[in-house]
């Protein structure tokens, strides 16, 4: 079981660059890259909230549960 991060999908839909998103959210481009590449071990709710606000989406648009058993 794992959680898939779909930030790239929402960025593409909003035609937003990584640099612009990082600036709007208030995180470094390096930290955004860690999130985008599913290397983060945790996400603060404040960061998730800022991502949702910047991308005009819901948390479920960014996070997806993948059942590896299927």
C-alpha positions in Angstrom: 0.0 0.0 0.0 1.2 3.5 -0.8 0.1 7.0 -1.3 0.7 8.5 -4.7 1.2 12.3 -5.0 -0.4 13.8 -8.1 0.9 17.4 -7.9 2.2 17.2 -11.5 -1.3 16.4 -12.8 -2.8 19.5 -11.1 0.1 21.7 -12.1 -0.4 20.7 -15.7 -4.2 21.3 -15.5 -3.5 24.8 -14.0 -0.5 25.4 -16.4 1.7 26.3 -13.5 5.4 25.9 -13.3 7.2 24.3 -10.3 8.9 27.5 -9.5 5.6 29.4 -9.4 3.9 26.8 -7.3 6.8 26.7 -4.8 6.6 30.5 -4.5 2.9 30.5 -4.0 3.0 27.7 -1.4 6.0 29.2 0.4 8.3 26.2 0.1 11.6 25.7 -1.7 11.7 24.3 -5.2 13.8 21.4 -3.7 11.1 20.6 -1.2 8.4 20.7 -3.9 10.5 18.3 -5.9 10.6 15.9 -3.0 6.8 16.0 -2.8 6.3 15.7 -6.5 8.6 12.7 -6.8 7.0 10.7 -3.9 10.1 10.9 -1.8 8.4 12.8 1.1 7.9 10.8 4.3 5.2 13.2 5.6 3.3 16.3 4.5 2.3 19.0 6.9 -1.4 19.9 6.8 -0.4 23.6 6.4 1.6 22.6 3.3 -1.2 20.5 1.9 -3.7 23.4 2.6 -1.4 25.8 0.8 -1.0 23.5 -2.2 -4.8 23.1 -2.4 -5.3 26.8 -2.3 -2.6 27.5 -4.9 -3.9 24.8 -7.2 -7.6 25.5 -6.5 -8.2 21.8 -5.7 -9.1 19.4 -2.9 -6.6 17.2 -1.0 -8.1 14.1 -2.8 -7.0 15.7 -6.1 -3.4 15.6 -4.9 -3.3 12.3 -2.9 -4.2 8.9 -4.1 -4.2 5.6 -2.3 -2.7 2.7 -4.3 -3.3 -0.8 -3.1 -0.1 -2.7 -4.1 -1.9 -6.1 -3.5 -4.1 -5.7 -6.6 
